Amino acid sequence: MSQVTGRSYWLFLPGSWDRTATSLGIHRNTVRRRITRIGTLVDTDLDDPDVRMELWFALRSLDRDPPPA
């Protein structure tokens, strides 16, 4: 699992540690550690709903197909 995938699940499942862990087949504490690590790496507060919303939009934009050349 990539960090982007884990973060995406966590954001798309409204910050639920348990639901994210179940979806990824890992322990909830593993999810919590990974999300905390990501917040530290990007130097942002992932407890802030506005930050999570911006991150959600950024990740959604990565899922889109590239424009035709």
C-alpha positions as CSV (number, residue, x, y, z in Angstrom):
1,M,0.0,0.0,0.0
2,S,1.3,3.4,-0.9
3,Q,1.1,6.3,1.5
4,V,-1.2,8.0,-1.0
5,T,-3.6,5.0,-1.0
6,G,-3.8,4.9,2.8
7,R,-4.3,8.6,3.1
8,S,-7.0,8.5,0.4
9,Y,-8.9,5.8,2.3
10,W,-8.6,7.7,5.5
11,L,-9.9,10.9,3.8
12,F,-12.6,9.2,1.9
13,L,-13.9,7.4,5.0
14,P,-14.2,10.7,6.9
15,G,-11.1,10.2,9.1
16,S,-12.2,6.9,10.5
17,W,-9.3,4.8,11.8
18,D,-11.4,1.7,12.1
19,R,-13.1,1.8,8.7
20,T,-9.8,2.7,7.0
21,A,-8.0,-0.2,8.7
22,T,-10.7,-2.7,7.8
23,S,-10.7,-1.5,4.1
24,L,-6.9,-1.8,3.9
25,G,-6.7,-5.0,5.9
26,I,-4.3,-3.6,8.5
27,H,-4.5,-2.7,12.2
28,R,-6.0,0.6,13.2
29,N,-2.9,1.7,15.1
30,T,-0.9,1.2,11.8
31,V,-3.3,3.6,10.1
32,R,-3.0,6.1,12.9
33,R,0.9,5.9,12.8
34,R,1.0,6.3,9.1
35,I,-1.4,9.3,9.0
36,T,0.5,10.9,11.9
37,R,3.7,10.4,10.0
38,I,2.2,11.9,6.8
39,G,1.1,15.0,8.8
40,T,4.6,15.4,10.2
41,L,6.2,15.0,6.8
42,V,3.9,17.6,5.2
43,D,4.1,19.8,8.3
44,T,0.3,20.2,8.6
45,D,-2.5,19.5,11.1
46,L,-4.6,16.7,9.7
47,D,-7.0,17.2,12.6
48,D,-8.1,20.5,10.9
49,P,-11.2,19.7,8.7
50,D,-10.2,22.5,6.2
51,V,-6.7,20.9,5.7
52,R,-8.3,17.5,5.2
53,M,-10.7,19.0,2.6
54,E,-7.9,20.6,0.7
55,L,-5.9,17.4,0.8
56,W,-9.0,15.4,-0.3
57,F,-9.4,17.7,-3.4
58,A,-5.6,17.4,-4.2
59,L,-5.8,13.6,-4.1
60,R,-9.0,13.6,-6.2
61,S,-7.2,15.6,-8.8
62,L,-4.5,13.0,-9.0
63,D,-7.1,10.3,-9.8
64,R,-8.3,12.1,-12.9
65,D,-7.1,11.1,-16.3
66,P,-4.5,13.4,-17.9
67,P,-5.9,15.7,-20.6
68,P,-5.5,14.5,-24.2
69,A,-2.3,15.6,-25.9
